[in-house]
Amino acid sequence: MNKDKGDDRLSLRLGVLREPLLQRAESVGKTPSQYIRSLLAKDLGVEEPEMKEGRPMTSEQASVAAQAAWARKKKTKKKRK
């Protein structure tokens, strides 16, 4: 985990549990992450957190990168004129 960036992700190796997890999550209409969060919340006696699906940081990073790329292109066009 990277606490410096406010990252709340955790990676784990599932080994032979991967395929059964994917099948079970799909059978109950959840993503693997949603399914694991619901099991953990129940086991820990807390409410299941509402999470934004996908990769929210990736889209933010992509937006920043795109803005930087456009800024570079604008500077390059000005120099050519």
mmCIF file of the C-alpha atoms, coordinates in Angstrom:
data_MODEL
# 
_entry.id   MODEL 
# 
loop_
_atom_site.group_PDB 
_atom_site.id 
_atom_site.type_symbol 
_atom_site.label_atom_id 
_atom_site.label_alt_id 
_atom_site.label_comp_id 
_atom_site.label_asym_id 
_atom_site.label_entity_id 
_atom_site.label_seq_id 
_atom_site.pdbx_PDB_ins_code 
_atom_site.Cartn_x 
_atom_site.Cartn_y 
_atom_site.Cartn_z 
_atom_site.occupancy 
_atom_site.B_iso_or_equiv 
_atom_site.pdbx_formal_charge 
_atom_site.auth_seq_id 
_atom_site.auth_comp_id 
_atom_site.auth_asym_id 
_atom_site.auth_atom_id 
_atom_site.pdbx_PDB_model_num 
ATOM 1  C CA . MET A 1 1  ? 0.000   0.000   0.000   1.00 0.00 ? 1  MET A CA 1 
ATOM 2  C CA . ASN A 1 2  ? 1.128   3.488   -0.726  1.00 0.00 ? 2  ASN A CA 1 
ATOM 3  C CA . LYS A 1 3  ? -0.103  5.659   2.146   1.00 0.00 ? 3  LYS A CA 1 
ATOM 4  C CA . ASP A 1 4  ? 1.639   8.751   0.766   1.00 0.00 ? 4  ASP A CA 1 
ATOM 5  C CA . LYS A 1 5  ? -0.834  8.991   -2.106  1.00 0.00 ? 5  LYS A CA 1 
ATOM 6  C CA . GLY A 1 6  ? -3.935  8.103   -0.101  1.00 0.00 ? 6  GLY A CA 1 
ATOM 7  C CA . ASP A 1 7  ? -4.110  4.740   -1.817  1.00 0.00 ? 7  ASP A CA 1 
ATOM 8  C CA . ASP A 1 8  ? -6.550  2.329   -0.190  1.00 0.00 ? 8  ASP A CA 1 
ATOM 9  C CA . ARG A 1 9  ? -5.735  -0.644  -2.407  1.00 0.00 ? 9  ARG A CA 1 
ATOM 10 C CA . LEU A 1 10 ? -4.303  -3.916  -1.187  1.00 0.00 ? 10 LEU A CA 1 
ATOM 11 C CA . SER A 1 11 ? -2.941  -6.690  -3.373  1.00 0.00 ? 11 SER A CA 1 
ATOM 12 C CA . LEU A 1 12 ? -3.032  -10.326 -2.485  1.00 0.00 ? 12 LEU A CA 1 
ATOM 13 C CA . ARG A 1 13 ? -2.168  -13.543 -4.246  1.00 0.00 ? 13 ARG A CA 1 
ATOM 14 C CA . LEU A 1 14 ? -5.157  -15.839 -4.507  1.00 0.00 ? 14 LEU A CA 1 
ATOM 15 C CA . GLY A 1 15 ? -3.492  -18.860 -6.039  1.00 0.00 ? 15 GLY A CA 1 
ATOM 16 C CA . VAL A 1 16 ? -6.044  -21.630 -6.616  1.00 0.00 ? 16 VAL A CA 1 
ATOM 17 C CA . LEU A 1 17 ? -8.784  -19.432 -5.100  1.00 0.00 ? 17 LEU A CA 1 
ATOM 18 C CA . ARG A 1 18 ? -8.805  -17.133 -8.139  1.00 0.00 ? 18 ARG A CA 1 
ATOM 19 C CA . GLU A 1 19 ? -11.084 -19.127 -10.444 1.00 0.00 ? 19 GLU A CA 1 
ATOM 20 C CA . PRO A 1 20 ? -13.620 -20.128 -7.766  1.00 0.00 ? 20 PRO A CA 1 
ATOM 21 C CA . LEU A 1 21 ? -13.734 -16.483 -6.637  1.00 0.00 ? 21 LEU A CA 1 
ATOM 22 C CA . LEU A 1 22 ? -14.393 -15.247 -10.166 1.00 0.00 ? 22 LEU A CA 1 
ATOM 23 C CA . GLN A 1 23 ? -17.144 -17.820 -10.662 1.00 0.00 ? 23 GLN A CA 1 
ATOM 24 C CA . ARG A 1 24 ? -18.809 -17.113 -7.306  1.00 0.00 ? 24 ARG A CA 1 
ATOM 25 C CA . ALA A 1 25 ? -18.655 -13.335 -7.708  1.00 0.00 ? 25 ALA A CA 1 
ATOM 26 C CA . GLU A 1 26 ? -20.195 -13.594 -11.169 1.00 0.00 ? 26 GLU A CA 1 
ATOM 27 C CA . SER A 1 27 ? -22.933 -15.933 -9.905  1.00 0.00 ? 27 SER A CA 1 
ATOM 28 C CA . VAL A 1 28 ? -24.054 -13.343 -7.330  1.00 0.00 ? 28 VAL A CA 1 
ATOM 29 C CA . GLY A 1 29 ? -23.737 -10.408 -9.741  1.00 0.00 ? 29 GLY A CA 1 
ATOM 30 C CA . LYS A 1 30 ? -20.704 -8.761  -8.159  1.00 0.00 ? 30 LYS A CA 1 
ATOM 31 C CA . THR A 1 31 ? -17.188 -7.980  -9.221  1.00 0.00 ? 31 THR A CA 1 
ATOM 32 C CA . PRO A 1 32 ? -14.500 -9.918  -7.357  1.00 0.00 ? 32 PRO A CA 1 
ATOM 33 C CA . SER A 1 33 ? -13.637 -6.747  -5.418  1.00 0.00 ? 33 SER A CA 1 
ATOM 34 C CA . GLN A 1 34 ? -17.266 -6.135  -4.439  1.00 0.00 ? 34 GLN A CA 1 
ATOM 35 C CA . TYR A 1 35 ? -17.658 -9.745  -3.363  1.00 0.00 ? 35 TYR A CA 1 
ATOM 36 C CA . ILE A 1 36 ? -14.505 -9.724  -1.222  1.00 0.00 ? 36 ILE A CA 1 
ATOM 37 C CA . ARG A 1 37 ? -15.483 -6.379  0.369   1.00 0.00 ? 37 ARG A CA 1 
ATOM 38 C CA . SER A 1 38 ? -18.937 -7.727  1.256   1.00 0.00 ? 38 SER A CA 1 
ATOM 39 C CA . LEU A 1 39 ? -17.445 -10.848 2.877   1.00 0.00 ? 39 LEU A CA 1 
ATOM 40 C CA . LEU A 1 40 ? -14.883 -8.814  4.811   1.00 0.00 ? 40 LEU A CA 1 
ATOM 41 C CA . ALA A 1 41 ? -17.463 -6.294  5.993   1.00 0.00 ? 41 ALA A CA 1 
ATOM 42 C CA . LYS A 1 42 ? -19.703 -9.089  7.255   1.00 0.00 ? 42 LYS A CA 1 
ATOM 43 C CA . ASP A 1 43 ? -16.813 -10.881 8.977   1.00 0.00 ? 43 ASP A CA 1 
ATOM 44 C CA . LEU A 1 44 ? -15.524 -7.656  10.559  1.00 0.00 ? 44 LEU A CA 1 
ATOM 45 C CA . GLY A 1 45 ? -18.981 -6.550  11.662  1.00 0.00 ? 45 GLY A CA 1 
ATOM 46 C CA . VAL A 1 46 ? -18.927 -3.299  9.734   1.00 0.00 ? 46 VAL A CA 1 
ATOM 47 C CA . GLU A 1 47 ? -21.003 -1.807  6.938   1.00 0.00 ? 47 GLU A CA 1 
ATOM 48 C CA . GLU A 1 48 ? -19.863 -2.565  3.427   1.00 0.00 ? 48 GLU A CA 1 
ATOM 49 C CA . PRO A 1 49 ? -18.193 0.565   2.030   1.00 0.00 ? 49 PRO A CA 1 
ATOM 50 C CA . GLU A 1 50 ? -19.514 2.187   -1.112  1.00 0.00 ? 50 GLU A CA 1 
ATOM 51 C CA . MET A 1 51 ? -16.684 2.279   -3.560  1.00 0.00 ? 51 MET A CA 1 
ATOM 52 C CA . LYS A 1 52 ? -16.287 3.849   -6.967  1.00 0.00 ? 52 LYS A CA 1 
ATOM 53 C CA . GLU A 1 53 ? -15.723 0.968   -9.381  1.00 0.00 ? 53 GLU A CA 1 
ATOM 54 C CA . GLY A 1 54 ? -12.918 0.991   -11.869 1.00 0.00 ? 54 GLY A CA 1 
ATOM 55 C CA . ARG A 1 55 ? -9.676  2.804   -11.342 1.00 0.00 ? 55 ARG A CA 1 
ATOM 56 C CA . PRO A 1 56 ? -10.468 6.307   -10.151 1.00 0.00 ? 56 PRO A CA 1 
ATOM 57 C CA . MET A 1 57 ? -6.820  7.266   -9.797  1.00 0.00 ? 57 MET A CA 1 
ATOM 58 C CA . THR A 1 58 ? -6.087  6.050   -13.326 1.00 0.00 ? 58 THR A CA 1 
ATOM 59 C CA . SER A 1 59 ? -8.699  8.341   -14.854 1.00 0.00 ? 59 SER A CA 1 
ATOM 60 C CA . GLU A 1 60 ? -7.415  11.296  -12.837 1.00 0.00 ? 60 GLU A CA 1 
ATOM 61 C CA . GLN A 1 61 ? -3.836  10.524  -13.852 1.00 0.00 ? 61 GLN A CA 1 
ATOM 62 C CA . ALA A 1 62 ? -4.892  10.111  -17.486 1.00 0.00 ? 62 ALA A CA 1 
ATOM 63 C CA . SER A 1 63 ? -6.602  13.494  -17.404 1.00 0.00 ? 63 SER A CA 1 
ATOM 64 C CA . VAL A 1 64 ? -3.513  15.200  -15.989 1.00 0.00 ? 64 VAL A CA 1 
ATOM 65 C CA . ALA A 1 65 ? -1.299  13.462  -18.547 1.00 0.00 ? 65 ALA A CA 1 
ATOM 66 C CA . ALA A 1 66 ? -3.592  14.489  -21.409 1.00 0.00 ? 66 ALA A CA 1 
ATOM 67 C CA . GLN A 1 67 ? -3.578  18.119  -20.263 1.00 0.00 ? 67 GLN A CA 1 
ATOM 68 C CA . ALA A 1 68 ? 0.212   18.074  -20.079 1.00 0.00 ? 68 ALA A CA 1 
ATOM 69 C CA . ALA A 1 69 ? 0.447   16.552  -23.571 1.00 0.00 ? 69 ALA A CA 1 
ATOM 70 C CA . TRP A 1 70 ? -1.847  19.217  -25.032 1.00 0.00 ? 70 TRP A CA 1 
ATOM 71 C CA . ALA A 1 71 ? 0.165   21.938  -23.310 1.00 0.00 ? 71 ALA A CA 1 
ATOM 72 C CA . ARG A 1 72 ? 3.349   20.581  -24.919 1.00 0.00 ? 72 ARG A CA 1 
ATOM 73 C CA . LYS A 1 73 ? 1.677   20.464  -28.349 1.00 0.00 ? 73 LYS A CA 1 
ATOM 74 C CA . LYS A 1 74 ? 0.513   24.075  -28.027 1.00 0.00 ? 74 LYS A CA 1 
ATOM 75 C CA . LYS A 1 75 ? 4.039   25.226  -27.154 1.00 0.00 ? 75 LYS A CA 1 
ATOM 76 C CA . THR A 1 76 ? 5.466   23.285  -30.114 1.00 0.00 ? 76 THR A CA 1 
ATOM 77 C CA . LYS A 1 77 ? 2.946   24.853  -32.530 1.00 0.00 ? 77 LYS A CA 1 
ATOM 78 C CA . LYS A 1 78 ? 3.796   28.358  -31.297 1.00 0.00 ? 78 LYS A CA 1 
ATOM 79 C CA . LYS A 1 79 ? 7.517   27.766  -31.866 1.00 0.00 ? 79 LYS A CA 1 
ATOM 80 C CA . ARG A 1 80 ? 6.925   26.579  -35.460 1.00 0.00 ? 80 ARG A CA 1 
ATOM 81 C CA . LYS A 1 81 ? 5.038   29.731  -36.465 1.00 0.00 ? 81 LYS A CA 1 
# 
